[in-house]
Amino acid sequence: MIVMNIGYLYSKFFKKYILGKSIYKCILDKTSRVGPGANVRYTNIGKNSYCGPYCIINHAVIGSFCSISDNVYIGAEEHPMEWVSTSQAFHDVGHSKKIARLEMPPVKKTYVGNDVWIGHSAFIKQGINIGDGAIVAACSVVTKDVPPYAIVGGIPAKIIKYRFDDETICKLLKSQWWTLEDEVLKKMSIYFKDPKLFVEMLETTKENV
């Protein structure tokens, strides 16, 4: 008689199907992280970026130093609203029983810049471009491009304010600090709490190299 270890089977199931994650045809930097239960497809993720548990990311390019919270949906598949029907019964994709297999329009890439923070349960429409340094508030629905260093929120998401003044934003964008070597960033990190001083010291450092 074989005695089944229910706890063991539950543990295996939990780890594989609940804590497991699906990563398909992606390019991930070795320093990036994908949380448990996430589904990431056809996506590139830069260095020191992460997405939390149960995110869905589809056909996206994500920069470096991005913080993507739990349950975020980026690049959702779309249904053709201009057709007679939006049903998958007429698409050449999906798993439902098909009446016809009409070719869907190509998927639009979604671009998330560097140092972007996306809050819990945000939804980013397919084909959107989120600029460097932007912040997307929790539970927002982003249907339009987000400028660099803008803070957006709401349904649909709108600009609430910008993180810094125009001059500081321009200098941060020009610096492209996210491309620097880790050792340089480690030295410069003492200025991170003061963006104006940071860009000033970074310019001085570059002049002396």
RAFENFEN-V142439 format. One record per helix or strand of 3 or more residues. SS is the DSSP state (A for helix, B for strand). FROM is the first residue (numbers start at 1). TO is the last residue. If there is no record, write none. Layout:
ss={SS	SS}
from={FROM	FROM}
to={TO	TO}
This chain:
ss={A	B	B	B	B	A	B	B	B	A	A	A	A}
from={6	22	39	56	60	88	110	150	158	166	177	182	195}
to={18	24	41	58	62	90	112	153	162	175	179	191	208}
